[in-house]
Amino acid sequence: MNIIERIGKILSDRSTNPRFISSLRKVKEADRVTESINKQLKELDKKMRRQTVNS
């Protein structure tokens, strides 16, 4: 329970909360970029496999 209480205090602290939210936004943005890159890599992999099969 001590950890949960600490997290609650951190989230309720007005000086910490904006920094925490900002870091969450950065993580969310990084996840989107990673997802986009992975999607592009999968498409490239499919194209390369098709070319290998057709060659």
Buried (B, 14 or more C-beta within 10 A) or exposed (E): EEEEEEEEEEEEEEEEEEEEEEEEEEEEEEEEEEEEEEEEEEEEEEEEEEEEEEE
